Every structure is written in C-alpha cells, then in structure tokens.
Amino acid sequence: MKAFRLDELEAERAANEGAYLQFLRERNMSVGLYALDAGQLDPQQPHGQDEVYFVVSGRAAITVGDETTPVARGSVVYVPAGVPHRFHHITEDLRVMVVFSPPEA
C-alpha cells in the first residue's frame, strides 16, 4: 500500500517551487497534485494521456475542447487524450489531483 497526506504533498510541491508534483507512478497510471493560484494563467498544453481532475480546493472554470464548466471543491472532470484544456477565471487558489492513464510521459 502507498498512502499520502495532502498537506505533506502540498508542502513538497511548494518547496520544489513548481505547479505540479507527481507523487505516484505505476505501470498504468500516474497521479500528481497541480496548483494554480487565484488570477494565475494555466499554461497547459494537450497531453498524450487521458486525465481525470479532482478539485481538492479552490474555484475556477475549465474549458475542455469547446465546453466550459465551473469547478470547485469536489468537482471531477475527465479530459480525453489530445484534447485542448485549461483552467481559467481562477477566483480561489486551486489545488487539483490529476490522474494520468497511461502514466504521464
């Protein structure tokens, strides 16, 4: 078993001064914590893997392809591989758990 604490992951991510911290990588998936502060721009480009986002905290909107929806704590969003997507209108610091399948390259 592998178990993680969100507060420890956030501290590690912040200490590394990056928006993304991959903390689990297995044969069929990888998991990371993605952070964007209020007002920040999301620089993401489409990925070669399917993704699932689980919003841990914060408020924003996300556009996936031509669809836009608001997200907040508890929101879950699926993004198919290769589809353009981006968080925007981030009004509260956003912390998102990201699952890539297969693992992020």
Biopython code that builds the backbone (N, CA, C, O; Angstrom):
import numpy as np
from Bio.PDB.StructureBuilder import StructureBuilder

atoms = [
    (1, "MET", "N", (0.834, -1.175, 0.000)),
    (1, "MET", "CA", (0.000, 0.000, 0.000)),
    (1, "MET", "C", (0.883, 1.244, 0.000)),
    (1, "MET", "O", (1.975, 1.258, 0.568)),
    (2, "LYS", "N", (0.385, 2.266, -0.642)),
    (2, "LYS", "CA", (1.006, 3.587, -0.597)),
    (2, "LYS", "C", (-0.073, 4.551, -0.139)),
    (2, "LYS", "O", (-1.183, 4.540, -0.673)),
    (3, "ALA", "N", (0.238, 5.378, 0.836)),
    (3, "ALA", "CA", (-0.726, 6.342, 1.360)),
    (3, "ALA", "C", (-0.057, 7.712, 1.414)),
    (3, "ALA", "O", (1.147, 7.814, 1.649)),
    (4, "PHE", "N", (-0.839, 8.753, 1.196)),
    (4, "PHE", "CA", (-0.299, 10.107, 1.119)),
    (4, "PHE", "C", (-1.189, 11.056, 1.901)),
    (4, "PHE", "O", (-2.389, 10.826, 2.049)),
    (5, "ARG", "N", (-0.579, 12.132, 2.402)),
    (5, "ARG", "CA", (-1.319, 13.188, 3.092)),
    (5, "ARG", "C", (-1.253, 14.441, 2.237)),
    (5, "ARG", "O", (-0.177, 14.868, 1.820)),
    (6, "LEU", "N", (-2.408, 15.018, 1.981)),
    (6, "LEU", "CA", (-2.482, 16.188, 1.115)),
    (6, "LEU", "C", (-1.610, 17.335, 1.614)),
    (6, "LEU", "O", (-0.953, 17.996, 0.811)),
    (7, "ASP", "N", (-1.590, 17.585, 2.919)),
    (7, "ASP", "CA", (-0.787, 18.689, 3.435)),
    (7, "ASP", "C", (0.707, 18.458, 3.187)),
    (7, "ASP", "O", (1.439, 19.408, 2.911)),
    (8, "GLU", "N", (1.158, 17.220, 3.283)),
    (8, "GLU", "CA", (2.566, 16.907, 3.012)),
    (8, "GLU", "C", (2.886, 17.037, 1.525)),
    (8, "GLU", "O", (3.958, 17.520, 1.158)),
    (9, "LEU", "N", (1.963, 16.608, 0.674)),
    (9, "LEU", "CA", (2.172, 16.747, -0.772)),
    (9, "LEU", "C", (2.240, 18.214, -1.172)),
    (9, "LEU", "O", (3.079, 18.608, -1.982)),
    (10, "GLU", "N", (1.350, 19.020, -0.599)),
    (10, "GLU", "CA", (1.347, 20.453, -0.907)),
    (10, "GLU", "C", (2.641, 21.101, -0.437)),
    (10, "GLU", "O", (3.186, 21.951, -1.141)),
    (11, "ALA", "N", (3.137, 20.731, 0.712)),
    (11, "ALA", "CA", (4.402, 21.278, 1.212)),
    (11, "ALA", "C", (5.562, 20.888, 0.301)),
    (11, "ALA", "O", (6.425, 21.715, 0.008)),
    (12, "GLU", "N", (5.586, 19.640, -0.145)),
    (12, "GLU", "CA", (6.648, 19.194, -1.052)),
    (12, "GLU", "C", (6.569, 19.923, -2.389)),
    (12, "GLU", "O", (7.591, 20.341, -2.932)),
    (13, "ARG", "N", (5.352, 20.075, -2.920)),
    (13, "ARG", "CA", (5.174, 20.792, -4.189)),
    (13, "ARG", "C", (5.665, 22.225, -4.057)),
    (13, "ARG", "O", (6.400, 22.717, -4.913)),
    (14, "ALA", "N", (5.262, 22.891, -2.990)),
    (14, "ALA", "CA", (5.661, 24.283, -2.776)),
    (14, "ALA", "C", (7.176, 24.409, -2.600)),
    (14, "ALA", "O", (7.777, 25.354, -3.111)),
    (15, "ALA", "N", (7.794, 23.479, -1.891)),
    (15, "ALA", "CA", (9.244, 23.513, -1.667)),
    (15, "ALA", "C", (10.006, 23.360, -2.982)),
    (15, "ALA", "O", (11.100, 23.903, -3.135)),
    (16, "ASN", "N", (9.434, 22.627, -3.922)),
    (16, "ASN", "CA", (10.067, 22.441, -5.227)),
    (16, "ASN", "C", (9.755, 23.578, -6.191)),
    (16, "ASN", "O", (10.232, 23.591, -7.326)),
    (17, "GLU", "N", (8.943, 24.538, -5.727)),
    (17, "GLU", "CA", (8.605, 25.742, -6.491)),
    (17, "GLU", "C", (8.036, 25.418, -7.866)),
    (17, "GLU", "O", (8.334, 26.107, -8.842)),
    (18, "GLY", "N", (7.228, 24.385, -7.947)),
    (18, "GLY", "CA", (6.588, 24.039, -9.210)),
    (18, "GLY", "C", (5.090, 23.951, -9.039)),
    (18, "GLY", "O", (4.592, 23.768, -7.928)),
    (19, "ALA", "N", (4.365, 24.081, -10.148)),
    (19, "ALA", "CA", (2.909, 23.995, -10.100)),
    (19, "ALA", "C", (2.444, 22.546, -10.005)),
    (19, "ALA", "O", (1.314, 22.289, -9.590)),
    (20, "TYR", "N", (3.306, 21.588, -10.386)),
    (20, "TYR", "CA", (2.885, 20.190, -10.446)),
    (20, "TYR", "C", (3.872, 19.299, -9.702)),
    (20, "TYR", "O", (5.086, 19.444, -9.841)),
    (21, "LEU", "N", (3.336, 18.383, -8.914)),
    (21, "LEU", "CA", (4.151, 17.388, -8.215)),
    (21, "LEU", "C", (3.579, 16.011, -8.517)),
    (21, "LEU", "O", (2.477, 15.683, -8.078)),
    (22, "GLN", "N", (4.321, 15.208, -9.263)),
    (22, "GLN", "CA", (3.918, 13.811, -9.450)),
    (22, "GLN", "C", (4.360, 13.046, -8.208)),
    (22, "GLN", "O", (5.539, 13.056, -7.855)),
    (23, "PHE", "N", (3.421, 12.388, -7.551)),
    (23, "PHE", "CA", (3.778, 11.674, -6.330)),
    (23, "PHE", "C", (3.532, 10.177, -6.411)),
    (23, "PHE", "O", (3.883, 9.448, -5.483)),
    (24, "LEU", "N", (2.943, 9.707, -7.484)),
    (24, "LEU", "CA", (2.740, 8.272, -7.656)),
    (24, "LEU", "C", (2.846, 7.937, -9.130)),
    (24, "LEU", "O", (2.243, 8.597, -9.977)),
    (25, "ARG", "N", (3.623, 6.899, -9.428)),
    (25, "ARG", "CA", (3.764, 6.447, -10.809)),
    (25, "ARG", "C", (3.767, 4.925, -10.797)),
    (25, "ARG", "O", (4.615, 4.292, -10.168)),
    (26, "GLU", "N", (2.810, 4.361, -11.499)),
    (26, "GLU", "CA", (2.676, 2.913, -11.626)),
    (26, "GLU", "C", (2.596, 2.559, -13.104)),
    (26, "GLU", "O", (2.599, 3.441, -13.963)),
    (27, "ARG", "N", (2.526, 1.284, -13.390)),
    (27, "ARG", "CA", (2.540, 0.834, -14.778)),
    (27, "ARG", "C", (1.419, 1.447, -15.622)),
    (27, "ARG", "O", (1.646, 1.807, -16.777)),
    (28, "ASN", "N", (0.212, 1.568, -15.058)),
    (28, "ASN", "CA", (-0.944, 2.001, -15.840)),
    (28, "ASN", "C", (-1.434, 3.407, -15.545)),
    (28, "ASN", "O", (-2.389, 3.874, -16.165)),
    (29, "MET", "N", (-0.790, 4.086, -14.604)),
    (29, "MET", "CA", (-1.248, 5.432, -14.278)),
    (29, "MET", "C", (-0.196, 6.193, -13.486)),
    (29, "MET", "O", (0.738, 5.613, -12.934)),
    (30, "SER", "N", (-0.374, 7.502, -13.448)),
    (30, "SER", "CA", (0.409, 8.347, -12.551)),
    (30, "SER", "C", (-0.551, 9.347, -11.921)),
    (30, "SER", "O", (-1.603, 9.658, -12.481)),
    (31, "VAL", "N", (-0.169, 9.849, -10.738)),
    (31, "VAL", "CA", (-1.020, 10.785, -10.001)),
    (31, "VAL", "C", (-0.155, 11.935, -9.520)),
    (31, "VAL", "O", (0.975, 11.744, -9.072)),
    (32, "GLY", "N", (-0.715, 13.141, -9.623)),
    (32, "GLY", "CA", (0.013, 14.307, -9.171)),
    (32, "GLY", "C", (-0.904, 15.350, -8.580)),
    (32, "GLY", "O", (-2.128, 15.249, -8.663)),
    (33, "LEU", "N", (-0.291, 16.355, -7.979)),
    (33, "LEU", "CA", (-1.005, 17.495, -7.417)),
    (33, "LEU", "C", (-0.640, 18.715, -8.252)),
    (33, "LEU", "O", (0.536, 19.031, -8.430)),
    (34, "TYR", "N", (-1.667, 19.398, -8.764)),
    (34, "TYR", "CA", (-1.494, 20.573, -9.617)),
    (34, "TYR", "C", (-2.028, 21.782, -8.868)),
    (34, "TYR", "O", (-3.119, 21.725, -8.300)),
    (35, "ALA", "N", (-1.277, 22.874, -8.859)),
    (35, "ALA", "CA", (-1.660, 24.068, -8.110)),
    (35, "ALA", "C", (-1.598, 25.301, -9.000)),
    (35, "ALA", "O", (-0.606, 25.548, -9.686)),
    (36, "LEU", "N", (-2.669, 26.059, -8.970)),
    (36, "LEU", "CA", (-2.724, 27.358, -9.639)),
    (36, "LEU", "C", (-3.326, 28.350, -8.653)),
    (36, "LEU", "O", (-4.375, 28.083, -8.068)),
    (37, "ASP", "N", (-2.671, 29.490, -8.465)),
    (37, "ASP", "CA", (-3.169, 30.488, -7.530)),
    (37, "ASP", "C", (-4.217, 31.376, -8.198)),
    (37, "ASP", "O", (-4.278, 31.471, -9.424)),
    (38, "ALA", "N", (-5.025, 32.011, -7.385)),
    (38, "ALA", "CA", (-6.072, 32.903, -7.890)),
    (38, "ALA", "C", (-5.463, 33.911, -8.865)),
    (38, "ALA", "O", (-4.435, 34.529, -8.585)),
    (39, "GLY", "N", (-6.117, 34.062, -10.009)),
    (39, "GLY", "CA", (-5.658, 35.004, -11.027)),
    (39, "GLY", "C", (-4.567, 34.488, -11.939)),
    (39, "GLY", "O", (-4.256, 35.130, -12.942)),
    (40, "GLN", "N", (-3.979, 33.352, -11.622)),
    (40, "GLN", "CA", (-2.877, 32.801, -12.418)),
    (40, "GLN", "C", (-3.400, 32.227, -13.734)),
    (40, "GLN", "O", (-4.547, 31.787, -13.819)),
    (41, "LEU", "N", (-2.547, 32.236, -14.756)),
    (41, "LEU", "CA", (-2.873, 31.626, -16.037)),
    (41, "LEU", "C", (-2.404, 30.184, -16.050)),
    (41, "LEU", "O", (-1.330, 29.869, -15.537)),
    (42, "ASP", "N", (-3.200, 29.314, -16.632)),
    (42, "ASP", "CA", (-2.879, 27.882, -16.747)),
    (42, "ASP", "C", (-2.150, 27.662, -18.065)),
    (42, "ASP", "O", (-2.748, 27.841, -19.125)),
    (43, "PRO", "N", (-0.857, 27.273, -18.032)),
    (43, "PRO", "CA", (-0.067, 27.132, -19.255)),
    (43, "PRO", "C", (-0.171, 25.763, -19.925)),
    (43, "PRO", "O", (0.616, 25.467, -20.825)),
    (44, "GLN", "N", (-1.108, 24.929, -19.517)),
    (44, "GLN", "CA", (-1.167, 23.551, -20.022)),
    (44, "GLN", "C", (-1.313, 23.469, -21.537)),
    (44, "GLN", "O", (-1.921, 24.328, -22.176)),
    (45, "GLN", "N", (-0.746, 22.429, -22.074)),
    (45, "GLN", "CA", (-0.932, 22.024, -23.460)),
    (45, "GLN", "C", (-1.598, 20.659, -23.426)),
    (45, "GLN", "O", (-1.525, 19.975, -22.406)),
    (46, "PRO", "N", (-2.250, 20.239, -24.516)),
    (46, "PRO", "CA", (-2.863, 18.900, -24.523)),
    (46, "PRO", "C", (-1.841, 17.817, -24.202)),
    (46, "PRO", "O", (-0.673, 17.906, -24.582)),
    (47, "HIS", "N", (-2.304, 16.798, -23.499)),
    (47, "HIS", "CA", (-1.448, 15.677, -23.112)),
    (47, "HIS", "C", (-1.763, 14.455, -23.967)),
    (47, "HIS", "O", (-2.835, 14.360, -24.564)),
    (48, "GLY", "N", (-0.828, 13.535, -24.018)),
    (48, "GLY", "CA", (-0.995, 12.303, -24.778)),
    (48, "GLY", "C", (-1.692, 11.204, -23.997)),
    (48, "GLY", "O", (-1.797, 10.074, -24.472)),
    (49, "GLN", "N", (-2.172, 11.528, -22.796)),
    (49, "GLN", "CA", (-2.826, 10.549, -21.935)),
    (49, "GLN", "C", (-4.215, 11.064, -21.559)),
    (49, "GLN", "O", (-4.460, 12.270, -21.542)),
    (50, "ASP", "N", (-5.119, 10.129, -21.259)),
    (50, "ASP", "CA", (-6.384, 10.520, -20.644)),
    (50, "ASP", "C", (-6.073, 11.068, -19.258)),
    (50, "ASP", "O", (-5.106, 10.654, -18.618)),
    (51, "GLU", "N", (-6.915, 12.016, -18.794)),
    (51, "GLU", "CA", (-6.723, 12.616, -17.479)),
    (51, "GLU", "C", (-8.039, 12.679, -16.734)),
    (51, "GLU", "O", (-9.105, 12.826, -17.332)),
    (52, "VAL", "N", (-7.950, 12.567, -15.425)),
    (52, "VAL", "CA", (-9.078, 12.850, -14.546)),
    (52, "VAL", "C", (-8.583, 13.883, -13.539)),
    (52, "VAL", "O", (-7.556, 13.692, -12.887)),
    (53, "TYR", "N", (-9.329, 14.980, -13.424)),
    (53, "TYR", "CA", (-9.042, 16.019, -12.443)),
    (53, "TYR", "C", (-10.043, 15.905, -11.300)),
    (53, "TYR", "O", (-11.246, 15.785, -11.531)),
    (54, "PHE", "N", (-9.541, 15.942, -10.063)),
    (54, "PHE", "CA", (-10.391, 16.016, -8.877)),
    (54, "PHE", "C", (-10.001, 17.294, -8.139)),
    (54, "PHE", "O", (-8.875, 17.420, -7.658)),
    (55, "VAL", "N", (-10.929, 18.234, -8.052)),
    (55, "VAL", "CA", (-10.641, 19.513, -7.410)),
    (55, "VAL", "C", (-10.693, 19.329, -5.895)),
    (55, "VAL", "O", (-11.736, 19.012, -5.323)),
    (56, "VAL", "N", (-9.545, 19.535, -5.269)),
    (56, "VAL", "CA", (-9.410, 19.399, -3.820)),
    (56, "VAL", "C", (-9.857, 20.681, -3.124)),
    (56, "VAL", "O", (-10.501, 20.636, -2.076)),
    (57, "SER", "N", (-9.510, 21.823, -3.715)),
    (57, "SER", "CA", (-9.909, 23.112, -3.151)),
    (57, "SER", "C", (-9.812, 24.177, -4.235)),
    (57, "SER", "O", (-9.135, 23.998, -5.248)),
    (58, "GLY", "N", (-10.506, 25.290, -3.998)),
    (58, "GLY", "CA", (-10.459, 26.419, -4.913)),
    (58, "GLY", "C", (-11.681, 26.512, -5.806)),
    (58, "GLY", "O", (-12.588, 25.682, -5.759)),
    (59, "ARG", "N", (-11.668, 27.573, -6.636)),
    (59, "ARG", "CA", (-12.749, 27.817, -7.592)),
    (59, "ARG", "C", (-12.157, 28.338, -8.887)),
    (59, "ARG", "O", (-11.230, 29.147, -8.893)),
    (60, "ALA", "N", (-12.723, 27.847, -9.991)),
    (60, "ALA", "CA", (-12.274, 28.274, -11.307)),
    (60, "ALA", "C", (-13.304, 27.800, -12.334)),
    (60, "ALA", "O", (-14.370, 27.288, -11.992)),
    (61, "ALA", "N", (-12.951, 27.986, -13.579)),
    (61, "ALA", "CA", (-13.686, 27.370, -14.683)),
    (61, "ALA", "C", (-12.667, 26.535, -15.431)),
    (61, "ALA", "O", (-11.467, 26.804, -15.371)),
    (62, "ILE", "N", (-13.145, 25.519, -16.138)),
    (62, "ILE", "CA", (-12.269, 24.733, -17.012)),
    (62, "ILE", "C", (-12.955, 24.620, -18.365)),
    (62, "ILE", "O", (-14.161, 24.397, -18.464)),
    (63, "THR", "N", (-12.150, 24.781, -19.392)),
    (63, "THR", "CA", (-12.624, 24.557, -20.753)),
    (63, "THR", "C", (-11.918, 23.331, -21.283)),
    (63, "THR", "O", (-10.691, 23.244, -21.244)),
    (64, "VAL", "N", (-12.700, 22.378, -21.782)),
    (64, "VAL", "CA", (-12.192, 21.148, -22.390)),
    (64, "VAL", "C", (-12.783, 21.106, -23.788)),
    (64, "VAL", "O", (-13.996, 20.976, -23.952)),
    (65, "GLY", "N", (-11.920, 21.218, -24.801)),
    (65, "GLY", "CA", (-12.437, 21.324, -26.162)),
    (65, "GLY", "C", (-13.276, 22.585, -26.269)),
    (65, "GLY", "O", (-12.775, 23.682, -26.018)),
    (66, "ASP", "N", (-14.556, 22.448, -26.642)),
    (66, "ASP", "CA", (-15.465, 23.586, -26.780)),
    (66, "ASP", "C", (-16.402, 23.757, -25.593)),
    (66, "ASP", "O", (-17.286, 24.612, -25.629)),
    (67, "GLU", "N", (-16.227, 22.960, -24.539)),
    (67, "GLU", "CA", (-17.134, 23.006, -23.394)),
    (67, "GLU", "C", (-16.462, 23.656, -22.192)),
    (67, "GLU", "O", (-15.293, 23.398, -21.905)),
    (68, "THR", "N", (-17.211, 24.495, -21.497)),
    (68, "THR", "CA", (-16.719, 25.165, -20.297)),
    (68, "THR", "C", (-17.677, 24.886, -19.149)),
    (68, "THR", "O", (-18.896, 24.885, -19.321)),
    (69, "THR", "N", (-17.098, 24.648, -17.971)),
    (69, "THR", "CA", (-17.909, 24.428, -16.772)),
    (69, "THR", "C", (-17.190, 25.006, -15.565)),
    (69, "THR", "O", (-15.960, 25.006, -15.521)),
    (70, "PRO", "N", (-17.951, 25.505, -14.572)),
    (70, "PRO", "CA", (-17.310, 25.935, -13.331)),
    (70, "PRO", "C", (-16.885, 24.711, -12.520)),
    (70, "PRO", "O", (-17.525, 23.662, -12.583)),
    (71, "VAL", "N", (-15.806, 24.856, -11.764)),
    (71, "VAL", "CA", (-15.341, 23.790, -10.878)),
    (71, "VAL", "C", (-15.038, 24.371, -9.508)),
    (71, "VAL", "O", (-14.657, 25.534, -9.371)),
    (72, "ALA", "N", (-15.217, 23.530, -8.498)),
    (72, "ALA", "CA", (-14.920, 23.885, -7.112)),
    (72, "ALA", "C", (-14.637, 22.587, -6.379)),
    (72, "ALA", "O", (-14.678, 21.505, -6.964)),
    (73, "ARG", "N", (-14.348, 22.709, -5.084)),
    (73, "ARG", "CA", (-14.047, 21.539, -4.262)),
    (73, "ARG", "C", (-15.053, 20.424, -4.530)),
    (73, "ARG", "O", (-16.264, 20.628, -4.447)),
    (74, "GLY", "N", (-14.525, 19.229, -4.855)),
    (74, "GLY", "CA", (-15.363, 18.068, -5.115)),
    (74, "GLY", "C", (-15.674, 17.823, -6.577)),
    (74, "GLY", "O", (-16.202, 16.764, -6.915)),
    (75, "SER", "N", (-15.364, 18.769, -7.461)),
    (75, "SER", "CA", (-15.615, 18.575, -8.898)),
    (75, "SER", "C", (-14.658, 17.539, -9.471)),
    (75, "SER", "O", (-13.494, 17.468, -9.077)),
    (76, "VAL", "N", (-15.159, 16.742, -10.398)),
    (76, "VAL", "CA", (-14.354, 15.749, -11.103)),
    (76, "VAL", "C", (-14.562, 15.988, -12.598)),
    (76, "VAL", "O", (-15.696, 16.082, -13.067)),
    (77, "VAL", "N", (-13.451, 16.087, -13.346)),
    (77, "VAL", "CA", (-13.519, 16.359, -14.772)),
    (77, "VAL", "C", (-12.639, 15.357, -15.515)),
    (77, "VAL", "O", (-11.482, 15.142, -15.153)),
    (78, "TYR", "N", (-13.200, 14.750, -16.557)),
    (78, "TYR", "CA", (-12.438, 13.839, -17.426)),
    (78, "TYR", "C", (-12.022, 14.594, -18.674)),
    (78, "TYR", "O", (-12.829, 15.307, -19.271)),
    (79, "VAL", "N", (-10.747, 14.440, -19.078)),
    (79, "VAL", "CA", (-10.217, 15.060, -20.287)),
    (79, "VAL", "C", (-9.597, 13.966, -21.151)),
    (79, "VAL", "O", (-8.608, 13.356, -20.745)),
    (80, "PRO", "N", (-10.156, 13.704, -22.336)),
    (80, "PRO", "CA", (-9.574, 12.691, -23.218)),
    (80, "PRO", "C", (-8.188, 13.122, -23.726)),
    (80, "PRO", "O", (-7.901, 14.313, -23.846)),
    (81, "ALA", "N", (-7.366, 12.163, -24.012)),
    (81, "ALA", "CA", (-6.020, 12.423, -24.540)),
    (81, "ALA", "C", (-6.101, 13.313, -25.770)),
    (81, "ALA", "O", (-6.968, 13.135, -26.626)),
    (82, "GLY", "N", (-5.186, 14.273, -25.846)),
    (82, "GLY", "CA", (-5.051, 15.117, -27.021)),
    (82, "GLY", "C", (-6.016, 16.290, -27.116)),
    (82, "GLY", "O", (-5.890, 17.105, -28.030)),
    (83, "VAL", "N", (-6.967, 16.402, -26.208)),
    (83, "VAL", "CA", (-7.957, 17.479, -26.274)),
    (83, "VAL", "C", (-7.430, 18.714, -25.539)),
    (83, "VAL", "O", (-6.997, 18.610, -24.392)),
    (84, "PRO", "N", (-7.464, 19.883, -26.192)),
    (84, "PRO", "CA", (-7.032, 21.108, -25.509)),
    (84, "PRO", "C", (-7.912, 21.375, -24.282)),
    (84, "PRO", "O", (-9.128, 21.188, -24.320)),
    (85, "HIS", "N", (-7.273, 21.812, -23.198)),
    (85, "HIS", "CA", (-7.999, 22.108, -21.969)),
    (85, "HIS", "C", (-7.202, 23.090, -21.139)),
    (85, "HIS", "O", (-5.980, 23.185, -21.249)),
    (86, "ARG", "N", (-7.940, 23.833, -20.290)),
    (86, "ARG", "CA", (-7.277, 24.873, -19.498)),
    (86, "ARG", "C", (-8.208, 25.330, -18.385)),
    (86, "ARG", "O", (-9.409, 25.499, -18.591)),
    (87, "PHE", "N", (-7.630, 25.528, -17.192)),
    (87, "PHE", "CA", (-8.352, 26.187, -16.117)),
    (87, "PHE", "C", (-8.246, 27.688, -16.342)),
    (87, "PHE", "O", (-7.222, 28.166, -16.829)),
    (88, "HIS", "N", (-9.285, 28.436, -15.999)),
    (88, "HIS", "CA", (-9.260, 29.893, -16.155)),
    (88, "HIS", "C", (-10.246, 30.510, -15.166)),
    (88, "HIS", "O", (-10.979, 29.799, -14.478)),
    (89, "HIS", "N", (-10.256, 31.831, -15.103)),
    (89, "HIS", "CA", (-11.091, 32.543, -14.140)),
    (89, "HIS", "C", (-10.944, 31.915, -12.745)),
    (89, "HIS", "O", (-11.924, 31.581, -12.079)),
    (90, "ILE", "N", (-9.684, 31.773, -12.336)),
    (90, "ILE", "CA", (-9.377, 31.174, -11.038)),
    (90, "ILE", "C", (-9.587, 32.240, -9.970)),
    (90, "ILE", "O", (-8.797, 33.176, -9.848)),
    (91, "THR", "N", (-10.664, 32.087, -9.195)),
    (91, "THR", "CA", (-11.015, 33.093, -8.196)),
    (91, "THR", "C", (-10.547, 32.724, -6.794)),
    (91, "THR", "O", (-10.444, 33.598, -5.933)),
    (92, "GLU", "N", (-10.260, 31.444, -6.548)),
    (92, "GLU", "CA", (-9.683, 30.974, -5.287)),
    (92, "GLU", "C", (-8.563, 30.009, -5.632)),
    (92, "GLU", "O", (-8.688, 29.220, -6.569)),
    (93, "ASP", "N", (-7.452, 30.066, -4.872)),
    (93, "ASP", "CA", (-6.320, 29.176, -5.132)),
    (93, "ASP", "C", (-6.821, 27.765, -5.405)),
    (93, "ASP", "O", (-7.599, 27.210, -4.629)),
    (94, "LEU", "N", (-6.370, 27.196, -6.511)),
    (94, "LEU", "CA", (-6.862, 25.909, -6.995)),
    (94, "LEU", "C", (-5.841, 24.813, -6.711)),
    (94, "LEU", "O", (-4.664, 24.958, -7.040)),
    (95, "ARG", "N", (-6.289, 23.718, -6.102)),
    (95, "ARG", "CA", (-5.464, 22.537, -5.875)),
    (95, "ARG", "C", (-6.231, 21.355, -6.451)),
    (95, "ARG", "O", (-7.363, 21.072, -6.060)),
    (96, "VAL", "N", (-5.584, 20.676, -7.389)),
    (96, "VAL", "CA", (-6.259, 19.634, -8.168)),
    (96, "VAL", "C", (-5.418, 18.371, -8.177)),
    (96, "VAL", "O", (-4.221, 18.416, -8.463)),
    (97, "MET", "N", (-6.042, 17.249, -7.864)),
    (97, "MET", "CA", (-5.406, 15.944, -8.008)),
    (97, "MET", "C", (-5.602, 15.524, -9.464)),
    (97, "MET", "O", (-6.707, 15.611, -10.000)),
    (98, "VAL", "N", (-4.522, 15.069, -10.098)),
    (98, "VAL", "CA", (-4.568, 14.695, -11.508)),
    (98, "VAL", "C", (-4.145, 13.237, -11.656)),
    (98, "VAL", "O", (-3.090, 12.831, -11.170)),
    (99, "VAL", "N", (-4.978, 12.462, -12.329)),
    (99, "VAL", "CA", (-4.659, 11.065, -12.631)),
    (99, "VAL", "C", (-4.464, 10.969, -14.135)),
    (99, "VAL", "O", (-5.362, 11.310, -14.904)),
    (100, "PHE", "N", (-3.288, 10.503, -14.558)),
    (100, "PHE", "CA", (-2.984, 10.254, -15.970)),
    (100, "PHE", "C", (-3.006, 8.754, -16.218)),
    (100, "PHE", "O", (-2.493, 7.972, -15.417)),
    (101, "SER", "N", (-3.604, 8.361, -17.338)),
    (101, "SER", "CA", (-3.582, 6.961, -17.731)),
    (101, "SER", "C", (-3.446, 6.872, -19.248)),
    (101, "SER", "O", (-4.295, 7.391, -19.974)),
    (102, "PRO", "N", (-2.391, 6.221, -19.735)),
    (102, "PRO", "CA", (-1.258, 5.651, -19.005)),
    (102, "PRO", "C", (-0.460, 6.752, -18.306)),
    (102, "PRO", "O", (-0.811, 7.927, -18.423)),
    (103, "PRO", "N", (0.613, 6.397, -17.578)),
    (103, "PRO", "CA", (1.360, 7.406, -16.831)),
    (103, "PRO", "C", (1.835, 8.542, -17.716)),
    (103, "PRO", "O", (2.113, 8.357, -18.901)),
    (104, "GLU", "N", (1.922, 9.726, -17.113)),
    (104, "GLU", "CA", (2.418, 10.891, -17.831)),
    (104, "GLU", "C", (3.821, 10.596, -18.343)),
    (104, "GLU", "O", (4.654, 10.035, -17.631)),
    (105, "ALA", "N", (4.063, 10.980, -19.583)),
    (105, "ALA", "CA", (5.378, 10.732, -20.205)),
    (105, "ALA", "C", (6.449, 11.621, -19.617)),
    (105, "ALA", "O", (7.608, 11.543, -20.025)),
]
sb = StructureBuilder()
sb.init_structure("model")
sb.init_model(0)
sb.init_chain("A")
sb.init_seg("    ")
for serial, (resi, resn, name, xyz) in enumerate(atoms, 1):
    if name == "N":
        sb.init_residue(resn, " ", resi, " ")
    sb.init_atom(name, np.array(xyz, "f"), 0.0, 1.0, " ", f" {name:<3s}", serial, name[0])
structure = sb.get_structure()
